[in-house]
Amino acid sequence: MKRNKLQILLVLMLLSVSILAGCSSNSNSNSASGSKVEPLTILYPGDESERMTEYLDNEFAEKMETELGLKVKVIFVPWAQYWEQKDIMLAASEPVDLFWDGLPDLSTIVNKKQAQPLDSLIEKYGQDMLKVLPMEHLQGAIIDGQIYGIPSAYAPSSAMYQLVAVRQDILEAVGMTEVNTAEDLKEFATRAAKQYPEFKGPSDIIFKPLTRYFTDEQYNWIASEDLVVFGEDSKKAYSYFETEAFQKVAKFNNGMYDAGLYSEDLTIKYNERDTRMQTGLYLWVEGSLGKEMEIIEAVRANDPKAVVKTYLLADDKPRYITATGGEVLAVPATAPNPEAAMKFINWIYSSQENYQFALYGVEGKDFEIVDGRIKKITASEFFYEWMFRNQNYQLFGPDVDQASIDNYAIWDDEAILSDALGFRFNNEKVKNIETALREVAGKQLAAIRSGFVDFETGYPKAIEKLKAAGIDEYVAEVQRQLDEFLASK
Protein backbone atom coordinates (compact mmCIF):
# COMPACT_ATOMS: atom_id res chain seq x y z
CA MET A 1 0.00 0.00 0.00
CA LYS A 2 2.85 2.32 0.89
CA ARG A 3 4.48 1.41 -2.41
CA ASN A 4 1.31 2.38 -4.32
CA LYS A 5 1.18 5.74 -2.50
CA LEU A 6 4.81 6.39 -3.35
CA GLN A 7 4.13 5.57 -7.02
CA ILE A 8 1.15 7.96 -7.08
CA LEU A 9 3.22 10.69 -5.42
CA LEU A 10 6.01 10.19 -7.96
CA VAL A 11 3.56 10.45 -10.86
CA LEU A 12 2.11 13.66 -9.43
CA MET A 13 5.59 15.15 -9.07
CA LEU A 14 6.46 14.25 -12.64
CA LEU A 15 3.22 15.81 -13.84
CA SER A 16 4.01 18.99 -11.92
CA VAL A 17 7.47 19.19 -13.46
CA SER A 18 5.97 18.63 -16.90
CA ILE A 19 3.38 21.37 -16.39
CA LEU A 20 6.02 23.80 -15.14
CA ALA A 21 8.23 22.99 -18.09
CA GLY A 22 5.30 23.61 -20.39
CA CYS A 23 4.66 26.96 -18.77
CA SER A 24 8.33 27.82 -19.11
CA SER A 25 8.22 26.86 -22.78
CA ASN A 26 5.10 28.89 -23.39
CA SER A 27 6.71 31.93 -21.76
CA ASN A 28 9.10 32.13 -24.75
CA SER A 29 6.26 33.74 -26.67
CA ASN A 30 6.00 36.47 -24.07
CA SER A 31 8.14 39.55 -23.56
CA ALA A 32 9.87 40.46 -20.33
CA SER A 33 6.87 42.57 -19.41
CA GLY A 34 4.61 39.54 -19.61
CA SER A 35 2.75 40.56 -22.75
CA LYS A 36 2.64 38.43 -25.85
CA VAL A 37 5.49 38.86 -28.34
CA GLU A 38 4.20 40.05 -31.72
CA PRO A 39 5.82 39.30 -35.09
CA LEU A 40 7.19 42.03 -37.36
CA THR A 41 8.40 41.19 -40.87
CA ILE A 42 10.57 43.69 -42.75
CA LEU A 43 11.34 43.36 -46.46
CA TYR A 44 14.81 44.78 -46.94
CA PRO A 45 17.08 45.42 -49.96
CA GLY A 46 20.67 44.20 -50.03
CA ASP A 47 22.77 41.35 -48.75
CA GLU A 48 23.00 40.25 -45.13
CA SER A 49 26.46 40.40 -43.59
CA GLU A 50 27.69 37.85 -41.07
CA ARG A 51 27.71 40.46 -38.31
CA MET A 52 24.21 41.64 -39.24
CA THR A 53 22.95 38.07 -38.87
CA GLU A 54 24.57 37.77 -35.45
CA TYR A 55 23.20 41.17 -34.42
CA LEU A 56 19.64 40.41 -35.55
CA ASP A 57 19.65 37.05 -33.79
CA ASN A 58 21.10 38.32 -30.51
CA GLU A 59 21.44 41.95 -29.37
CA PHE A 60 18.73 43.29 -31.65
CA ALA A 61 16.31 40.42 -30.97
CA GLU A 62 16.73 40.85 -27.22
CA LYS A 63 16.14 44.60 -27.36
CA MET A 64 13.09 44.29 -29.62
CA GLU A 65 11.48 41.71 -27.35
CA THR A 66 12.33 43.54 -24.14
CA GLU A 67 11.44 47.08 -25.20
CA LEU A 68 8.75 46.59 -27.85
CA GLY A 69 7.48 43.06 -27.37
CA LEU A 70 8.39 42.26 -30.98
CA LYS A 71 10.02 39.33 -32.72
CA VAL A 72 11.49 40.85 -35.89
CA LYS A 73 12.19 38.92 -39.08
CA VAL A 74 14.16 40.72 -41.78
CA ILE A 75 13.88 39.30 -45.31
CA PHE A 76 16.92 40.37 -47.33
CA VAL A 77 16.56 40.56 -51.11
CA PRO A 78 19.58 41.45 -53.32
CA TRP A 79 19.33 44.88 -54.92
CA ALA A 80 19.07 43.52 -58.45
CA GLN A 81 15.94 41.50 -57.58
CA TYR A 82 14.42 43.71 -54.90
CA TRP A 83 11.70 45.58 -56.79
CA GLU A 84 10.49 42.55 -58.73
CA GLN A 85 10.48 40.40 -55.60
CA LYS A 86 8.70 43.12 -53.65
CA ASP A 87 5.90 43.28 -56.24
CA ILE A 88 5.55 39.50 -56.28
CA MET A 89 5.42 39.15 -52.51
CA LEU A 90 2.96 41.99 -51.98
CA ALA A 91 0.73 40.83 -54.84
CA ALA A 92 0.59 37.42 -53.17
CA SER A 93 -0.24 39.05 -49.81
CA GLU A 94 2.76 37.43 -48.19
CA PRO A 95 3.24 38.51 -44.56
CA VAL A 96 5.25 41.73 -44.86
CA ASP A 97 4.72 44.59 -42.41
CA LEU A 98 7.27 47.14 -43.60
CA PHE A 99 9.20 47.76 -46.83
CA TRP A 100 11.32 50.41 -48.51
CA ASP A 101 11.00 52.03 -51.94
CA GLY A 102 11.57 55.27 -53.80
CA LEU A 103 9.38 58.21 -52.78
CA PRO A 104 8.78 59.32 -56.42
CA ASP A 105 6.99 56.00 -57.01
CA LEU A 106 4.64 56.36 -54.04
CA SER A 107 1.53 56.99 -56.16
CA THR A 108 2.22 53.87 -58.18
CA ILE A 109 2.72 51.93 -54.95
CA VAL A 110 -0.59 53.20 -53.60
CA ASN A 111 -2.47 52.44 -56.81
CA LYS A 112 -1.08 48.90 -56.74
CA LYS A 113 -2.66 48.61 -53.28
CA GLN A 114 0.81 48.03 -51.83
CA ALA A 115 0.61 50.69 -49.12
CA GLN A 116 -1.95 51.72 -46.54
CA PRO A 117 -2.67 55.13 -44.96
CA LEU A 118 -0.63 55.72 -41.83
CA ASP A 119 -2.41 58.68 -40.24
CA SER A 120 -4.10 56.76 -37.42
CA LEU A 121 -1.00 54.62 -36.82
CA ILE A 122 1.15 57.74 -36.53
CA GLU A 123 -1.35 59.31 -34.15
CA LYS A 124 -1.36 56.23 -31.89
CA TYR A 125 2.20 54.98 -32.13
CA GLY A 126 4.33 57.66 -33.81
CA GLN A 127 4.39 60.58 -31.41
CA ASP A 128 8.08 60.20 -30.52
CA MET A 129 8.91 60.12 -34.23
CA LEU A 130 7.11 63.43 -34.78
CA LYS A 131 9.45 65.16 -32.34
CA VAL A 132 12.35 64.75 -34.77
CA LEU A 133 10.47 64.15 -38.03
CA PRO A 134 8.04 67.08 -38.36
CA MET A 135 4.71 66.86 -40.12
CA GLU A 136 6.02 69.18 -42.84
CA HIS A 137 8.43 66.40 -43.78
CA LEU A 138 5.69 63.78 -43.84
CA GLN A 139 3.65 65.91 -46.23
CA GLY A 140 5.93 64.69 -48.99
CA ALA A 141 4.13 61.34 -48.74
CA ILE A 142 0.55 62.63 -48.74
CA ILE A 143 -1.82 61.35 -51.45
CA ASP A 144 -5.47 62.39 -51.48
CA GLY A 145 -5.06 63.92 -48.05
CA GLN A 146 -3.61 60.84 -46.35
CA ILE A 147 -0.04 59.91 -45.37
CA TYR A 148 1.05 56.72 -47.15
CA GLY A 149 4.67 56.53 -46.11
CA ILE A 150 7.50 57.87 -43.96
CA PRO A 151 9.90 59.86 -46.16
CA SER A 152 13.43 59.12 -45.08
CA ALA A 153 16.49 61.36 -44.92
CA TYR A 154 15.33 64.36 -42.91
CA ALA A 155 18.39 66.38 -43.80
CA PRO A 156 19.54 69.09 -46.24
CA SER A 157 18.23 68.03 -49.64
CA SER A 158 18.44 70.74 -52.31
CA ALA A 159 19.79 69.59 -55.69
CA MET A 160 18.95 66.02 -54.72
CA TYR A 161 20.24 63.52 -57.32
CA GLN A 162 22.21 66.29 -59.03
CA LEU A 163 25.59 65.82 -57.36
CA VAL A 164 28.54 63.57 -58.14
CA ALA A 165 30.87 61.92 -55.61
CA VAL A 166 34.40 61.77 -57.02
CA ARG A 167 37.63 60.05 -56.01
CA GLN A 168 39.38 63.28 -55.10
CA ASP A 169 42.74 61.63 -54.48
CA ILE A 170 42.83 60.24 -58.02
CA LEU A 171 41.55 63.53 -59.44
CA GLU A 172 44.44 65.40 -57.88
CA ALA A 173 46.93 62.68 -58.79
CA VAL A 174 46.13 63.19 -62.49
CA GLY A 175 46.68 66.93 -62.20
CA MET A 176 43.15 68.25 -61.65
CA THR A 177 41.66 70.01 -58.63
CA GLU A 178 37.86 70.00 -59.13
CA VAL A 179 35.00 69.13 -61.47
CA ASN A 180 32.22 71.49 -62.47
CA THR A 181 31.36 70.44 -66.02
CA ALA A 182 30.70 67.30 -68.04
CA GLU A 183 33.91 68.00 -69.89
CA ASP A 184 35.80 67.97 -66.59
CA LEU A 185 34.49 64.49 -65.90
CA LYS A 186 35.54 63.21 -69.31
CA GLU A 187 39.01 64.71 -68.89
CA PHE A 188 39.29 63.09 -65.46
CA ALA A 189 38.28 59.68 -66.79
CA THR A 190 40.64 59.99 -69.75
CA ARG A 191 43.65 60.91 -67.61
CA ALA A 192 42.87 58.25 -65.01
CA ALA A 193 42.59 55.54 -67.67
CA LYS A 194 46.16 56.29 -68.75
CA GLN A 195 47.75 56.81 -65.34
CA TYR A 196 45.72 54.24 -63.35
CA PRO A 197 44.88 51.37 -65.72
CA GLU A 198 43.77 49.21 -62.77
CA PHE A 199 40.78 51.53 -62.29
CA LYS A 200 37.58 50.58 -64.09
CA GLY A 201 36.29 54.05 -64.91
CA PRO A 202 33.09 55.61 -63.54
CA SER A 203 30.72 53.41 -61.53
CA ASP A 204 27.71 55.41 -62.70
CA ILE A 205 26.56 57.44 -65.74
CA ILE A 206 25.09 60.11 -63.39
CA PHE A 207 22.42 61.16 -65.90
CA LYS A 208 20.62 63.46 -63.45
CA PRO A 209 23.71 65.52 -62.58
CA LEU A 210 24.47 65.67 -66.31
CA THR A 211 20.90 66.79 -67.00
CA ARG A 212 21.39 69.64 -64.55
CA TYR A 213 24.52 70.66 -66.43
CA PHE A 214 23.06 70.44 -69.95
CA THR A 215 19.79 72.30 -69.32
CA ASP A 216 19.11 75.97 -68.66
CA GLU A 217 15.75 75.38 -66.95
CA GLN A 218 16.18 73.09 -63.98
CA TYR A 219 14.11 69.91 -63.98
CA ASN A 220 12.45 67.91 -61.24
CA TRP A 221 11.35 64.31 -61.99
CA ILE A 222 7.67 63.89 -61.16
CA ALA A 223 6.46 60.59 -62.64
CA SER A 224 7.35 56.92 -62.85
CA GLU A 225 10.56 55.57 -64.39
CA ASP A 226 11.96 59.06 -64.95
CA LEU A 227 9.41 59.59 -67.73
CA VAL A 228 8.32 63.16 -66.96
CA VAL A 229 10.08 66.23 -65.61
CA PHE A 230 8.75 69.48 -64.16
CA GLY A 231 10.26 72.70 -65.50
CA GLU A 232 11.04 74.91 -62.53
CA ASP A 233 10.66 78.11 -64.60
CA SER A 234 7.86 77.19 -66.99
CA LYS A 235 5.86 75.15 -64.42
CA LYS A 236 5.20 72.65 -67.21
CA ALA A 237 5.51 68.88 -67.49
CA TYR A 238 7.76 67.52 -70.23
CA SER A 239 8.58 64.12 -71.64
CA TYR A 240 12.13 63.79 -70.33
CA PHE A 241 13.39 61.60 -73.14
CA GLU A 242 12.30 64.20 -75.68
CA THR A 243 14.02 67.16 -74.02
CA GLU A 244 17.10 68.74 -75.50
CA ALA A 245 18.86 68.08 -72.21
CA PHE A 246 18.32 64.32 -72.52
CA GLN A 247 19.67 64.34 -76.05
CA LYS A 248 22.82 66.12 -74.88
CA VAL A 249 23.23 63.66 -72.00
CA ALA A 250 22.87 60.70 -74.36
CA LYS A 251 25.35 62.13 -76.85
CA PHE A 252 27.86 62.86 -74.12
CA ASN A 253 27.56 59.34 -72.75
CA ASN A 254 27.81 57.86 -76.23
CA GLY A 255 31.11 59.71 -76.62
CA MET A 256 32.29 58.32 -73.27
CA TYR A 257 31.42 54.79 -74.37
CA ASP A 258 33.07 55.16 -77.76
CA ALA A 259 36.21 56.39 -75.98
CA GLY A 260 36.26 53.22 -73.89
CA LEU A 261 35.56 55.06 -70.64
CA TYR A 262 32.27 53.32 -69.75
CA SER A 263 31.71 49.63 -69.00
CA GLU A 264 28.46 47.93 -69.96
CA ASP A 265 27.76 47.17 -66.29
CA LEU A 266 26.62 50.76 -65.93
CA THR A 267 23.38 49.83 -67.72
CA ILE A 268 23.19 46.06 -67.20
CA LYS A 269 23.80 46.34 -63.44
CA TYR A 270 22.74 49.95 -62.88
CA ASN A 271 21.52 49.40 -59.30
CA GLU A 272 24.94 48.12 -58.24
CA ARG A 273 26.57 51.51 -58.81
CA ASP A 274 27.17 52.24 -55.11
CA THR A 275 28.55 48.75 -54.58
CA ARG A 276 30.96 49.26 -57.47
CA MET A 277 32.14 52.60 -56.08
CA GLN A 278 32.85 51.03 -52.71
CA THR A 279 35.28 48.51 -54.21
CA GLY A 280 37.78 51.36 -54.46
CA LEU A 281 38.30 50.81 -58.18
CA TYR A 282 35.91 53.38 -59.67
CA LEU A 283 36.11 57.13 -60.23
CA TRP A 284 32.68 58.53 -59.45
CA VAL A 285 29.05 57.81 -58.58
CA GLU A 286 25.89 59.89 -58.40
CA GLY A 287 26.03 61.75 -55.12
CA SER A 288 23.88 63.47 -52.60
CA LEU A 289 24.88 65.99 -50.01
CA GLY A 290 27.21 64.17 -47.65
CA LYS A 291 27.68 61.19 -49.95
CA GLU A 292 31.40 61.16 -49.25
CA MET A 293 30.63 60.84 -45.54
CA GLU A 294 28.42 57.82 -46.19
CA ILE A 295 30.75 55.77 -48.35
CA ILE A 296 34.28 56.75 -47.37
CA GLU A 297 34.77 53.98 -44.81
CA ALA A 298 33.58 51.31 -47.25
CA VAL A 299 35.85 52.69 -49.97
CA ARG A 300 38.83 52.86 -47.62
CA ALA A 301 38.27 49.28 -46.57
CA ASN A 302 39.47 48.45 -50.10
CA ASP A 303 41.72 51.46 -50.74
CA PRO A 304 42.97 52.93 -47.42
CA LYS A 305 44.26 56.16 -48.96
CA ALA A 306 41.03 57.00 -50.81
CA VAL A 307 39.52 60.48 -50.57
CA VAL A 308 35.98 61.15 -51.81
CA LYS A 309 34.53 64.61 -52.45
CA THR A 310 31.07 65.57 -53.65
CA TYR A 311 30.57 68.18 -56.37
CA LEU A 312 27.55 69.97 -57.82
CA LEU A 313 27.91 70.34 -61.57
CA ALA A 314 27.09 73.84 -62.84
CA ASP A 315 27.20 75.10 -59.28
CA ASP A 316 26.23 78.59 -60.43
CA LYS A 317 22.73 77.39 -61.35
CA PRO A 318 19.96 77.51 -58.72
CA ARG A 319 19.40 74.64 -56.31
CA TYR A 320 15.84 73.51 -55.68
CA ILE A 321 14.36 71.51 -52.84
CA THR A 322 12.25 69.07 -54.80
CA ALA A 323 11.41 66.36 -52.27
CA THR A 324 11.24 65.69 -48.55
CA GLY A 325 13.56 62.72 -49.00
CA GLY A 326 14.19 60.44 -51.93
CA GLU A 327 13.17 57.25 -50.16
CA VAL A 328 10.09 56.12 -48.30
CA LEU A 329 9.14 53.48 -45.75
CA ALA A 330 5.71 52.01 -46.37
CA VAL A 331 3.37 49.58 -44.66
CA PRO A 332 1.67 47.14 -47.06
CA ALA A 333 -2.10 47.26 -47.35
CA THR A 334 -2.06 43.55 -46.46
CA ALA A 335 0.38 43.87 -43.53
CA PRO A 336 -0.62 41.43 -40.76
CA ASN A 337 0.83 43.70 -38.07
CA PRO A 338 0.93 47.35 -39.20
CA GLU A 339 0.98 48.53 -35.58
CA ALA A 340 4.28 46.74 -35.02
CA ALA A 341 5.78 48.46 -38.07
CA MET A 342 4.93 51.91 -36.74
CA LYS A 343 6.11 51.02 -33.24
CA PHE A 344 9.46 49.98 -34.70
CA ILE A 345 9.91 53.18 -36.73
CA ASN A 346 8.85 55.27 -33.73
CA TRP A 347 11.33 53.41 -31.52
CA ILE A 348 14.26 54.21 -33.81
CA TYR A 349 13.48 57.93 -33.71
CA SER A 350 12.59 58.07 -30.03
CA SER A 351 16.17 58.60 -28.83
CA GLN A 352 19.77 59.10 -29.90
CA GLU A 353 20.61 55.77 -28.27
CA ASN A 354 18.01 53.82 -30.28
CA TYR A 355 18.99 55.59 -33.50
CA GLN A 356 22.63 54.65 -33.01
CA PHE A 357 21.81 51.07 -32.04
CA ALA A 358 19.71 50.48 -35.16
CA LEU A 359 22.09 52.15 -37.59
CA TYR A 360 25.52 51.42 -36.14
CA GLY A 361 25.13 48.37 -33.89
CA VAL A 362 26.35 47.93 -30.34
CA GLU A 363 28.41 50.72 -28.79
CA GLY A 364 31.79 49.43 -27.68
CA LYS A 365 31.55 46.47 -30.02
CA ASP A 366 30.60 47.93 -33.39
CA PHE A 367 31.27 51.62 -32.83
CA GLU A 368 32.41 54.21 -30.33
CA ILE A 369 31.83 57.93 -29.95
CA VAL A 370 35.03 59.97 -29.68
CA ASP A 371 34.89 63.76 -29.42
CA GLY A 372 31.39 63.81 -30.90
CA ARG A 373 32.40 61.73 -33.92
CA ILE A 374 31.40 58.14 -34.61
CA LYS A 375 34.24 55.70 -35.07
CA LYS A 376 33.18 52.33 -36.47
CA ILE A 377 34.94 49.30 -35.05
CA THR A 378 33.42 46.79 -37.46
CA ALA A 379 32.98 47.38 -41.18
CA SER A 380 29.51 45.80 -41.19
CA GLU A 381 26.43 47.74 -42.19
CA PHE A 382 23.39 47.53 -39.96
CA PHE A 383 20.09 49.21 -40.93
CA TYR A 384 21.07 51.65 -43.70
CA GLU A 385 21.94 55.07 -42.36
CA TRP A 386 20.46 56.80 -45.42
CA MET A 387 17.16 55.00 -44.89
CA PHE A 388 16.62 56.55 -41.47
CA ARG A 389 18.90 59.60 -41.55
CA ASN A 390 17.81 62.42 -39.27
CA GLN A 391 19.67 65.67 -38.83
CA ASN A 392 18.76 65.74 -35.13
CA TYR A 393 20.75 62.56 -34.50
CA GLN A 394 23.18 62.33 -37.40
CA LEU A 395 26.82 61.65 -36.58
CA PHE A 396 29.94 62.05 -38.69
CA GLY A 397 33.05 59.94 -38.84
CA PRO A 398 36.47 61.10 -37.62
CA ASP A 399 37.81 61.31 -41.17
CA VAL A 400 35.11 63.72 -42.37
CA ASP A 401 36.51 67.18 -42.90
CA GLN A 402 34.93 69.80 -40.66
CA ALA A 403 34.46 72.06 -43.67
CA SER A 404 32.21 69.41 -45.22
CA ILE A 405 30.15 69.23 -42.04
CA ASP A 406 29.85 73.02 -41.91
CA ASN A 407 28.80 73.13 -45.58
CA TYR A 408 26.26 70.37 -44.92
CA ALA A 409 24.67 72.39 -42.12
CA ILE A 410 24.03 75.46 -44.30
CA TRP A 411 23.45 73.72 -47.65
CA ASP A 412 19.74 74.53 -47.89
CA ASP A 413 20.03 78.12 -46.65
CA GLU A 414 20.02 79.59 -50.18
CA ALA A 415 17.96 76.86 -51.80
CA ILE A 416 14.62 77.48 -53.52
CA LEU A 417 11.50 75.47 -52.67
CA SER A 418 10.21 73.87 -55.84
CA ASP A 419 6.60 74.70 -56.66
CA ALA A 420 6.16 70.99 -57.33
CA LEU A 421 7.25 70.02 -53.81
CA GLY A 422 4.69 67.56 -52.48
CA PHE A 423 3.18 66.74 -55.90
CA ARG A 424 2.44 63.04 -56.33
CA PHE A 425 1.21 61.88 -59.71
CA ASN A 426 -1.73 59.49 -59.59
CA ASN A 427 -1.35 57.04 -62.48
CA GLU A 428 -4.78 55.44 -62.03
CA LYS A 429 -6.14 56.69 -65.38
CA VAL A 430 -3.05 55.83 -67.39
CA LYS A 431 -1.74 52.65 -65.75
CA ASN A 432 -1.63 50.65 -68.96
CA ILE A 433 0.07 53.47 -70.80
CA GLU A 434 2.60 53.81 -68.01
CA THR A 435 3.38 50.10 -68.17
CA ALA A 436 4.00 50.35 -71.91
CA LEU A 437 6.16 53.46 -71.45
CA ARG A 438 8.23 51.83 -68.73
CA GLU A 439 8.96 48.94 -71.06
CA VAL A 440 10.17 51.27 -73.82
CA ALA A 441 12.21 53.27 -71.31
CA GLY A 442 13.79 50.16 -69.84
CA LYS A 443 14.49 48.28 -73.04
CA GLN A 444 15.26 51.11 -75.47
CA LEU A 445 15.98 54.45 -73.85
CA ALA A 446 18.06 53.34 -70.85
CA ALA A 447 20.80 52.07 -73.13
CA ILE A 448 20.65 55.25 -75.22
CA ARG A 449 20.81 57.37 -72.06
CA SER A 450 23.87 55.39 -70.97
CA GLY A 451 25.58 55.83 -74.31
CA PHE A 452 25.73 52.16 -75.29
CA VAL A 453 23.59 52.62 -78.41
CA ASP A 454 24.53 54.96 -81.22
CA PHE A 455 22.40 58.05 -80.69
CA GLU A 456 21.83 59.02 -84.31
CA THR A 457 20.44 55.62 -85.28
CA GLY A 458 18.87 54.45 -82.02
CA TYR A 459 17.19 57.58 -80.69
CA PRO A 460 14.64 58.26 -83.48
CA LYS A 461 13.41 54.65 -83.38
CA ALA A 462 13.09 54.70 -79.61
CA ILE A 463 11.10 57.95 -79.65
CA GLU A 464 8.73 56.45 -82.24
CA LYS A 465 8.07 53.60 -79.82
CA LEU A 466 7.64 56.04 -76.96
CA LYS A 467 5.05 57.97 -78.98
CA ALA A 468 3.25 54.76 -79.96
CA ALA A 469 3.13 53.73 -76.30
CA GLY A 470 1.24 56.93 -75.43
CA ILE A 471 3.75 59.39 -74.00
CA ASP A 472 1.74 62.44 -75.16
CA GLU A 473 -1.42 61.27 -73.39
CA TYR A 474 0.61 60.41 -70.32
CA VAL A 475 2.27 63.83 -70.13
CA ALA A 476 -1.11 65.51 -70.66
CA GLU A 477 -2.50 63.66 -67.63
CA VAL A 478 0.52 64.64 -65.54
CA GLN A 479 0.06 68.26 -66.62
CA ARG A 480 -3.65 68.19 -65.75
CA GLN A 481 -2.94 66.96 -62.22
CA LEU A 482 0.00 69.32 -61.90
CA ASP A 483 -2.16 72.31 -62.84
CA GLU A 484 -4.70 71.32 -60.20
CA PHE A 485 -1.96 70.91 -57.61
CA LEU A 486 -0.37 74.29 -58.39
CA ALA A 487 -3.77 76.01 -58.36
CA SER A 488 -4.51 74.60 -54.90
CA LYS A 489 -1.30 75.92 -53.32
Secondary structure, DSSP 4 states (H G I P E B T S, - for coil): -HHHHHHHHHHHHHHHHHHHHHHHHHGGGB-TTSSBPEEEEEEEES---HHHHHHHHTHHHHHHHHHH-EEEEEEEE-HHHHHHHHHHHHHTT-S--EEEEEGGGHHHHHHTT-----HHHHHHH-HHHHTTS-HHHHGGGEETTEE--EE--BS--TTTT-EEEEEHHHHHHTT-----SHHHHHHHHHHHHHH-TTS---S---HHHHHHHH-SS-EEE-SGGG-EEEETTT--EEEGGGSHHHHHHHHHHHHHHHTT---THHHHTGGGHHHHHTTT--SEEEE-TTHHHHHHHHHHHH-TT--EEEEETTTTS--EE--S-SEEEE--TT-S-HHHHHHHHHHHHT-HHHHHHHHH--BTTTEEEETTEEEESS----S-HHHH-BTTT----TTS-HHHHHHHHHTTTT-EE-TTTT-----GGGHHHHHHHHHHIIIIIHHHHHT-S-HHHHHHHHHHHHHHHTHHHHHHHHHHHHHHHHHH-
